[in-house]
Amino acid sequence: MADRRLQVFAEVARLLSFTKAAEVLHMTQPAVTFQIRQLEEFFNTRLFDRTHNRINLTEVGERVYEYAQRIIELYGEMDNDVRRLTGEVIGPLVVGASTTIAEYVIPSLLGEFQTHHLDVRLRLNVANTIGIIHMIENNDIDIGVVEGPVHNKNLVAKVCWHDELVFVCAPQHDLAGHSNVTIDDIVPYPFICREEGSGTREVIVDYFASLDRSLSILDLTLELGSPESIKSAIEAGLGSSIISVATVTKELQLGTLVAVSLSPAIRRPFSIVYQRQKFRMRAMEEFLVFAQDYWEKKQHQV
């Protein structure tokens, strides 16, 4: 593998933090410090300026970082080509998913992929859509799956699934027996919404805007950070909401919640996102192909 000292150095240089680099590399901070010290002794010069709680690259450190990135990328290309020739799919793969997708949509995909590729070390990071996009931009994850639009032109976003958002309420709610509801029907009742930065919230905001309305017309009583917390609040009689139909399958079967279609309907794309210029390791390439086939089969089953 590429020189471990260079890998550790490149991560510290990217994050400008020994602590954060240790977390990403799953190492102790003293071990990271030791690797950097070894590299500095090898070059007989400092690579970082350390002042109080901050570090910065020295002029030599900047040059070493440029070469380290090229060396690590070249090693990755070599490793990928060899594994392509041998048919071997191995190594780490870090996938990020926005909250709704991580809890209700992607686990089955990851499970099936893992059964076909036992030597790939999968890791899942969960955040809202904006958080996942930032992780991709910062190279903290290899691939993201998000709801809502992606505006960064440096990222590739491929639609993999279409989701429907529905009005969800308690069985005793006045609108529970309706076949469909409009925004005007919802306005008089307490409403629970996802937090700022959520892809679900952004889709709802865009939906209201397309009808020349804004969220301000709603009686917004709560803003919560996950579908589970929203469902619990609805069951407790604190209001109603608009959330993905995929999140309420169990509650609909148990009869604890009711889902009512919106008129007009809200449908949104789920997208696989990754860096446009990122070198794709064999495991990443295999996952992208596998995911595309998986979603196509799922779409035909609906």
C-alpha positions as CSV (number, residue, x, y, z in Angstrom):
1,M,0.0,0.0,0.0
2,A,1.0,3.7,-0.3
3,D,3.3,4.9,2.5
4,R,1.2,5.0,5.6
5,R,3.0,8.2,6.8
6,L,2.0,10.0,3.6
7,Q,-1.6,8.8,4.0
8,V,-1.7,10.1,7.6
9,F,0.0,13.4,6.6
10,A,-2.4,14.0,3.7
11,E,-5.4,13.6,6.0
12,V,-4.0,15.9,8.7
13,A,-3.1,18.4,5.9
14,R,-6.6,18.2,4.5
15,L,-8.4,18.7,7.8
16,L,-5.7,20.8,9.5
17,S,-6.4,18.9,12.7
18,F,-4.7,15.9,14.3
19,T,-7.8,15.1,16.3
20,K,-10.1,15.0,13.2
21,A,-7.6,13.1,11.2
22,A,-7.3,10.5,14.0
23,E,-11.1,10.1,13.9
24,V,-11.3,9.7,10.1
25,L,-8.4,7.2,10.1
26,H,-9.6,5.3,13.1
27,M,-6.3,5.9,14.9
28,T,-5.4,7.4,18.3
29,Q,-4.1,11.0,18.2
30,P,-0.7,9.9,19.6
31,A,-0.4,7.4,16.7
32,V,-1.1,10.2,14.2
33,T,1.4,12.5,15.8
34,F,4.0,9.8,15.7
35,Q,3.5,9.2,12.0
36,I,3.8,13.0,11.3
37,R,6.9,13.2,13.5
38,Q,8.5,10.3,11.5
39,L,7.9,12.1,8.2
40,E,9.3,15.3,9.5
41,E,12.4,13.5,10.7
42,F,12.7,11.8,7.3
43,F,12.7,15.2,5.6
44,N,14.6,16.9,8.4
45,T,12.2,19.8,8.5
46,R,8.8,20.9,10.0
47,L,5.7,20.2,7.8
48,F,3.3,22.0,10.1
49,D,3.4,25.2,12.1
50,R,1.8,24.5,15.5
51,T,0.5,27.6,17.3
52,H,-1.8,27.1,20.3
53,N,-4.8,25.0,19.2
54,R,-4.2,25.6,15.4
55,I,-1.9,24.1,12.8
56,N,-1.0,25.3,9.4
57,L,1.2,23.8,6.6
58,T,4.7,25.2,6.2
59,E,6.0,26.0,2.8
60,V,7.6,22.6,2.6
61,G,4.4,21.0,4.0
62,E,2.4,22.5,1.1
63,R,4.8,21.0,-1.4
64,V,4.8,17.6,0.3
65,Y,1.0,17.7,0.4
66,E,0.8,18.3,-3.4
67,Y,3.1,15.3,-4.0
68,A,1.3,13.1,-1.4
69,Q,-2.1,13.7,-3.1
70,R,-0.6,12.7,-6.5
71,I,1.1,9.6,-5.0
72,I,-2.0,8.4,-3.2
73,E,-4.2,8.9,-6.3
74,L,-1.6,7.1,-8.5
75,Y,-1.5,4.2,-6.1
76,G,-5.3,4.1,-6.2
77,E,-5.3,3.9,-10.0
78,M,-2.8,1.1,-9.9
79,D,-4.7,-0.8,-7.3
80,N,-8.0,-0.3,-9.2
81,D,-6.5,-1.6,-12.5
82,V,-5.0,-4.7,-10.9
83,R,-8.3,-5.5,-9.2
84,R,-10.2,-5.0,-12.4
85,L,-7.9,-7.4,-14.2
86,T,-8.3,-10.0,-11.4
87,G,-12.1,-9.4,-11.0
88,E,-11.5,-8.6,-7.3
89,V,-13.8,-6.1,-5.5
90,I,-12.3,-5.2,-2.1
91,G,-11.6,-2.3,0.2
92,P,-13.5,0.4,2.1
93,L,-16.6,2.2,0.8
94,V,-18.1,5.1,2.7
95,V,-21.7,5.8,1.8
96,G,-23.7,8.8,3.1
97,A,-27.5,9.1,3.2
98,S,-29.9,11.8,4.2
99,T,-32.1,10.9,7.2
100,T,-35.2,9.5,5.5
101,I,-33.2,7.5,3.0
102,A,-30.9,6.1,5.7
103,E,-33.7,5.0,7.9
104,Y,-36.2,3.6,5.4
105,V,-34.8,3.1,2.0
106,I,-31.1,2.3,1.7
107,P,-30.6,-0.5,4.4
108,S,-31.9,-3.2,2.0
109,L,-29.7,-1.9,-0.8
110,L,-26.6,-2.0,1.4
111,G,-27.5,-5.4,2.7
112,E,-27.8,-6.9,-0.7
113,F,-24.6,-5.3,-1.9
114,Q,-22.8,-6.6,1.1
115,T,-23.9,-10.2,0.5
116,H,-22.5,-10.0,-3.1
117,H,-19.3,-8.3,-2.0
118,L,-18.2,-9.6,1.3
119,D,-14.7,-8.1,1.1
120,V,-16.0,-4.5,0.8
121,R,-16.0,-2.7,4.1
122,L,-19.1,-0.6,4.1
123,R,-19.7,2.3,6.3
124,L,-22.8,4.5,6.4
125,N,-22.9,8.2,7.5
126,V,-26.2,9.8,8.2
127,A,-27.1,13.5,8.1
128,N,-29.7,15.8,6.4
129,T,-29.3,16.5,2.7
130,I,-27.1,19.6,3.1
131,G,-24.8,17.7,5.5
132,I,-24.4,14.8,3.1
133,I,-23.6,17.2,0.2
134,H,-20.9,18.9,2.4
135,M,-19.4,15.5,3.2
136,I,-19.1,14.7,-0.5
137,E,-17.6,18.1,-1.2
138,N,-15.0,17.6,1.6
139,N,-14.3,14.0,0.4
140,D,-15.4,12.6,3.8
141,I,-17.6,10.1,2.0
142,D,-17.4,8.4,-1.4
143,I,-21.1,8.4,-2.4
144,G,-24.2,10.1,-1.1
145,V,-27.9,9.2,-1.6
146,V,-30.1,12.3,-0.9
147,E,-33.5,13.7,-1.4
148,G,-34.0,17.1,-2.8
149,P,-32.1,19.0,-5.6
150,V,-28.3,19.1,-5.8
151,H,-27.0,22.5,-7.1
152,N,-23.2,21.9,-7.1
153,K,-21.9,21.6,-10.6
154,N,-18.8,19.8,-9.4
155,L,-21.0,16.9,-8.3
156,V,-22.7,14.2,-10.3
157,A,-26.3,13.6,-9.3
158,K,-28.2,10.7,-10.9
159,V,-31.8,10.1,-10.1
160,C,-32.3,6.6,-8.8
161,W,-35.8,6.5,-7.3
162,H,-39.0,8.6,-7.2
163,D,-40.7,9.1,-3.8
164,E,-44.1,10.4,-2.9
165,L,-44.8,12.8,0.0
166,V,-48.2,12.5,1.6
167,F,-50.2,14.2,4.3
168,V,-50.0,12.2,7.5
169,C,-52.3,12.6,10.5
170,A,-53.8,10.6,13.4
171,P,-56.8,8.4,12.7
172,Q,-59.1,10.8,14.6
173,H,-58.0,13.9,12.6
174,D,-60.8,15.7,10.7
175,L,-59.0,15.0,7.3
176,A,-58.3,11.3,8.0
177,G,-61.2,10.1,6.0
178,H,-60.5,12.2,2.9
179,S,-59.3,10.6,-0.4
180,N,-57.0,13.6,-1.0
181,V,-56.3,17.0,0.5
182,T,-55.1,20.4,-0.7
183,I,-52.9,23.0,1.0
184,D,-56.1,25.0,1.8
185,D,-57.5,21.9,3.6
186,I,-54.3,21.7,5.8
187,V,-53.9,25.3,6.8
188,P,-56.4,25.4,9.7
189,Y,-54.6,22.6,11.6
190,P,-51.3,22.5,13.6
191,F,-48.5,21.4,11.4
192,I,-45.2,19.7,12.1
193,C,-42.2,20.2,9.8
194,R,-38.7,19.0,9.3
195,E,-35.7,21.2,10.2
196,E,-33.9,23.7,8.0
197,G,-31.5,21.9,5.7
198,S,-33.7,18.9,5.4
199,G,-34.3,17.7,1.8
200,T,-37.9,16.9,2.7
201,R,-38.5,20.5,3.9
202,E,-36.9,21.9,0.8
203,V,-39.2,19.9,-1.4
204,I,-42.3,21.1,0.6
205,V,-41.1,24.7,0.3
206,D,-40.7,24.3,-3.5
207,Y,-44.2,22.7,-3.6
208,F,-45.8,25.6,-1.8
209,A,-43.9,28.1,-4.1
210,S,-45.2,26.3,-7.2
211,L,-48.7,27.0,-5.9
212,D,-47.8,30.7,-5.1
213,R,-47.8,30.0,-1.3
214,S,-45.3,29.8,1.5
215,L,-44.9,27.8,4.7
216,S,-45.8,30.9,6.6
217,I,-49.5,30.3,6.0
218,L,-49.3,27.1,8.1
219,D,-49.8,26.9,11.8
220,L,-46.3,25.6,12.3
221,T,-46.1,24.2,15.8
222,L,-43.0,22.0,15.7
223,E,-39.8,21.6,13.7
224,L,-38.2,18.2,14.2
225,G,-35.1,16.5,13.0
226,S,-36.3,13.1,11.9
227,P,-39.3,11.2,10.5
228,E,-39.5,9.1,13.7
229,S,-39.8,12.2,15.9
230,I,-42.5,13.6,13.6
231,K,-44.5,10.4,13.6
232,S,-44.3,10.2,17.4
233,A,-45.5,13.8,17.6
234,I,-48.4,13.1,15.3
235,E,-49.4,10.0,17.3
236,A,-49.3,12.1,20.4
237,G,-51.9,14.5,18.9
238,L,-49.5,17.5,18.4
239,G,-50.3,18.0,14.8
240,S,-50.0,16.6,11.2
241,S,-47.3,16.7,8.6
242,I,-46.2,16.0,5.1
243,I,-43.6,13.2,4.9
244,S,-42.5,10.4,2.7
245,V,-44.9,7.5,2.3
246,A,-42.0,5.2,2.7
247,T,-41.6,6.3,6.3
248,V,-45.1,5.3,7.5
249,T,-45.5,1.7,6.1
250,K,-45.5,0.1,9.6
251,E,-47.8,2.7,11.1
252,L,-50.3,2.4,8.3
253,Q,-50.4,-1.4,8.8
254,L,-50.9,-0.9,12.5
255,G,-53.6,1.8,12.0
256,T,-51.8,4.3,14.3
257,L,-51.4,6.8,11.4
258,V,-53.3,7.7,8.3
259,A,-51.8,8.8,5.0
260,V,-53.8,11.0,2.6
261,S,-52.7,11.9,-1.0
262,L,-52.0,15.5,-1.7
263,S,-53.7,17.3,-4.7
264,P,-51.7,18.0,-6.7
265,A,-49.3,15.2,-5.7
266,I,-45.7,15.7,-4.5
267,R,-43.1,13.5,-6.0
268,R,-39.4,14.0,-5.6
269,P,-36.3,12.2,-6.9
270,F,-33.8,10.4,-4.7
271,S,-30.3,10.9,-6.2
272,I,-26.9,9.2,-6.0
273,V,-24.3,11.9,-5.7
274,Y,-20.5,11.8,-6.0
275,Q,-17.7,14.1,-7.0
276,R,-17.4,14.6,-10.7
277,Q,-13.5,14.6,-10.6
278,K,-13.1,11.9,-7.9
279,F,-11.1,8.9,-8.9
280,R,-13.5,5.9,-8.5
281,M,-12.1,2.9,-6.8
282,R,-13.3,-0.5,-7.9
283,A,-15.7,-0.9,-4.9
284,M,-17.2,2.5,-5.7
285,E,-17.7,1.6,-9.4
286,E,-19.3,-1.7,-8.5
287,F,-21.6,0.0,-6.0
288,L,-22.8,2.5,-8.6
289,V,-23.6,-0.2,-11.1
290,F,-25.2,-2.4,-8.4
291,A,-27.4,0.4,-7.1
292,Q,-28.6,1.4,-10.5
293,D,-29.7,-2.2,-11.2
294,Y,-31.3,-2.5,-7.7
295,W,-33.4,0.7,-8.1
296,E,-34.5,-0.3,-11.6
297,K,-35.8,-3.6,-10.3
298,K,-37.5,-1.9,-7.4
299,Q,-39.2,0.6,-9.7
300,H,-40.7,-2.2,-11.8
301,Q,-42.1,-3.8,-8.7
302,V,-44.0,-0.7,-7.7
